[in-house]
Amino acid sequence: MRTTRRDFLRALGQTTAGLAATRLGGIRAWGAELRSTALPNFILILADDLGWGDLPCYGNKIAQTPNLDRLASEGLRFTNFYVNGPVCSPSRVGFMTGRFPSSLAIHSHYATPELNTQRGMPQALDPNVATLADTLKPAGYVTGHFGKWHMGDIVPREYGFDEYRVVAGGGTQAWNREGDFWRRSSELVVDAALQFIEEHRAEPFFVNVWTLHPHAPLDPSEEQMDLYKRFNNGRATGKFTTPFAVFYGTVTEMDRQIGRLLAKLDELGIADNTIVLFSSDNGPEDIHLTETAHSGVGSPGPFRGRKRSLYEGGVRTPLIVRWSGQISGNAVDRTTVLSGVDFLPSLCRIVGVSIPKGLPLDGEELSDAFMGRPRQRTRPLMWERRFRVLGDPLNMSPLMAIRDGKWKLLMNPDLSRVELYDVPDDPLEVDNLADRNPRVVRRLSEKLLEWHATLPTSPIEKNAGALAYPWP
């Protein structure tokens, strides 16, 4: 029997009835008494099209992001963090619902109603699907969403958010996107989030701060690009503005605004009781797309694949978690395979919120990893992309993938392509081990095809999953 939103909220209210007493006595989680005597706040900062390798704390040698570097030095970095879709909308749905987005028929980014229908997608995430905001509210959290939405045209209120101001779906656009909007978008998003935090600093809050940067179009000012003007010398004229200055000028501006957010937590005295999480919705854009070329200089780090691809560079992104006093600073987790769908069960576990039985979740409860104790995941991660991967042929992955333990299998449903990689040993995914490990291929392909058979029916674009270069 399907669990409706009303059923979910009723069950959740019953399971959290005793939470207030727990809150007054101090939160007990993972069998240990935490120092805090109040529920921690959550801030989820999500960049747009920022690659795994675009931050200095992940090895970048060009970008200047002192505030995110500070966040990393005071918190925990994950090197094996995955989003659940290689483009905007599916990835965001995974964070909010704990569900693989393909199971909800969300296979690509939300576009026009006609294109959504053509792709076999609903016009929005089903509002009956429980979200992380829904789950936290009965425990006393006030919830907010500011910035990019991109989960359809239904307002965030229907998904458990008390206050919101959005771009890209979610009802009427709240910002006028003319003039210098794209240049100032991170500033405007953080302004709205700061107002929310000021107003609700005395109560536990969960707030999404989802920037539009560094997604195209990019329009940084000369001042914002100033740190990168060395790239603009041009051997002949000195008048050439490179994509590096445009892209990383935008990244640094996003970082500056995140710095304002972190400073406000310090000013209000709530930094130690606020869990700050930072990630990106998918890998960097492909430079071969002419209309997004300035965003295409973003870095996937050492990985093959970019946005739209199921290779590592398309779905592996940074994740930084800071909870001062609870998580050791300057720590790196190279063991745990963590994912966006793990947020809902794990963050709820951290604050003692029980998940109603029967709620379908694809994520795994990995709160101990979020708190700095690495562990092996037990549930596989699965992806599907029913559309072409644009750009460089090297990034054109098969249309399905599964990560289980050290193995990652990519394949098409008709077995036209089958690729198996030992990810820890071969993170670049260049040594296909499928022929040498038939038992592993059989085991993982059976899991992947069984999952594929459960997904809502929708069209598969011609050449999806193919290496489709237009040979002469």
Secondary structure, DSSP 8 states (H G I E B T S, - for coil): ----HHHHHHHHHHHTTTHHHHHHH--EETTEE-S-SS--EEEEEEESS--TTSSGGGT-SS---HHHHHHHHTSEEESSEE-S-SSHHHHHHHHHHSS-GGGGT--S----HHHHHHTT--SB--TTS--HHHHHGGGT-EEEEEEE--SBSS-GGGGT-SEEEEESSSSS--S--STTHHHHHHHHHHHHHHHHHHHTTTS-EEEEEE--TTSS-----TTTTGGGGGGG--SSSS----HHHHHHHHHHHHHHHHHHHHHHHHHHT-GGGEEEEEEESS----TTSGGGGGGGG---TT-S--TT--SHHHHB--EEEE-TTTS-TTEEESS--EEGGGHHHHHHHHTT----TT----S---HHHHTT------S-EEEE--S---S-GGG---SEEEEETTEEEEE-TTSS-EEEEETTT-TT--S--GGG-HHHHHHHHHHHHHHHHHS------TTTTS------
